[in-house]
Every structure is written in C-alpha cells, then in structure tokens.
C-alpha cells in the first residue's frame, strides 16, 4: 500500500507549506482516537462518471464498517463492507465474502491520500474552527488532471480534530466531501464469520473432553484467529477465516502441559539414569536434558511474557509468592551446573542455569526452539492443557 504525503512521510515537507503543521497535528490527534464515524460523498460528472455515498465507523487502528451505494452505468449498487486488519468482508447477495483488504475501502487511507499534496495554506480562524485551504489529490476522480481543484479542511480548535474535508472542481463537475463525527462514541462493529480454511484433527484419545473446544478456541483467539468447531466421530474440524501456518497450527493443538523442573544436559548416546526422564530439546531432538526433579506447575507463576531479543528468544516467568518460595528453597543449587527447565509435554522448550537472580520475582529462560514457539508459549500458560490428544489430519481451503 503506497500512501505518500504528510502522514506516511512524517511531514518531511512540512516546512514548505504554511498550514502543514496544523494538518499534521489534526491527523495525529485523529489517529490517537479509539473510534469515530464518518460520511463520504464522492461524485464526478465527467470522465469517469462516479457517484458514491457512504456512511461508516472506524475503530483505530485497523477496523472499519462502511455502508452506502455506488451509482454506475448498471444502476445503483449497494455497498456493505467490514474490514479488520488485512481482511475485508463484503455482503453480496445476502452472503458474506472474505478477501484481502482493498486500500480504496480504507477511509483513513483515502483521507490521507486526498491530503497528500504539500499545498496547505495559512489556517484561518473563524469562531471555534480553523479553516485550511489546500489543493486536493484525487486521481481517482480526475485521472488526467484536467480540472482545477480546490479544497478546505475544517478543524475544531478545542480538540484539534478534522471535522470536514471538502474538495471540488471550479466547474462543479467534481466533489469529494468527508464529514467526521462521533469521536470516541462509535458503537461496536459485529463481524460475520466466513469459513475460509478447514483443519481436520484426528482424536487419538478414547475419552473426548468437551471442554477442549473452549480451550482450543481460547488458544486460537490469543494467537489472533477466530474459529468454529465441528465435532465428528473420532475427529474434530476447526474452521478458520484465514490461512494459518502448519507449524503454528500443530503447536496450538498440542496437549500443552507445562512444568518447571531441575535438569542437566544429558550425555549424547547415554541412557538416562534409572528413575530419571531424558527429555529432548525442542530445537534439536539429538540433545536432551535429564529431568532431575519437578519444581512447579503453572500455578507457580502469574503470567509468562515472551522476550524477543536479537541474541535469542526467551520467556520471563513472573512468579507468585508460592513460586518464589519454591525457587528460593533451591538456592543451594546456584552455580552447581543444574538448570531450571521448562517442559512442554515431552520437549524442553526453555532453560537457564540456576544462579543468583537480582529479582526473585522473575525467572528468565532461554527458549530452546523457534521464535514462533517463544511468542506462543504464554498461550499454554494461560489456557492450560487439553484433555484429549489430537493430530492434524489435513488442512485445506474451503471450496
């Protein structure tokens, strides 16, 4: 998406235009809002002939609803659009269709594009408003730039927010007008669920836990995916609105049992001592830890936070009072060669040497795995483990 001008270039040309700083300030304040409403009129009686009227709501940073109509050679066409992130939903013949978002349906992109020329004249004070004359950028309505265009931005002085942008041609054949209202008062937008992908899971457990669908829904939602579920005979289908990476999908459906223990790096090729578990590292199954003792389960920490550094991914456990007490009781093992070991199911996913910590309420562990794993480990801490065991059978686009 290419949007040139005062916003995306950070007002690199602000000094050349007397009113640019004022408009930049108003746009910055608009971006700081939680929400606003707008109406938009787009009209050209020349070539091309265009007539559109819309009303909408915007929730920052990237959510919008737009309703209205286009008037074209085929008559009046209704428009009902919802957009969130990079996905756009269009109501067509009473059914919702999902597709990649079009920047032409993004009100803020349209507004900033219209204001992208460095043409802002000195603001004029009139009562509670500032009026800034400018030359609009409207290539969609004036592709060959044969018409003389002018415009005015009306800014409310007390909040420094744009309330209206009006642009027109000298011969009245072109008009573009946006009115902004309802600052931070827009009502919530309800989105449809449009099935785009289906993941089929085989259930490998004899007893199926009904609560697993709730746990899985929470996991996917925390990872940024909305879902619907269709249970079958020995299977479970997860329907998603957008494509998901195979490795993330497989991670989210894993059993998800976490524990914190003590361990030492195992000697390659040697079996674990009698009575101890040998657990491979998530990043390299040829390396393993000998789990010497289980110290705590997720009740020992309040939350887990990923740390994405250039050196290596890590996670930080914010310990509860109980967790601090348990770890403090093992202070005698500092610098002994033992490690704190975080185990996810049957893999060591993070570890750190047992040594003095400046903050006893925190424990930082280096992640033994990908950055994808580091970003999503906290999900298992929040949702808990599944009651059944699942395996991905297939992932395909819904036809």
Secondary structure, 3 states (H helix, E strand, C coil): CCCCCCCCCCCCCHHHCCCHHHHHHHHHHHHHCCEEEEEEEEEECCCCCEEEEEEEEEECCCEEEEEEEEEECCEEEEEEEEEECCEEEEEECCEEEEEECCHHHCHHHHHHHHCCCCCCCCCEEECCEEEEEECCCCCCCCCCCCCCEEEEEEEECCCCEEEEEEEEECCCCEEEEEEEECCCCCCCCCCCCCCCEEEEEEECCCCCCCCHHHHHHHHHHHCCCCEEEEECCCEEEEEECCCCCHHHHHHHCCCCCEEEEEEEECCCCCCCCCCCEEEEECCCCCCEEEEEEEEECHHHEEEEEEEECCCCEEEEEEECHHHHHHHHCCHHHCCCCCEEEEEECCEEEEEEECCCCCCCCEEEEEECCCHHHHHHHHHHHHHCCCCCCEEEEEEEECC
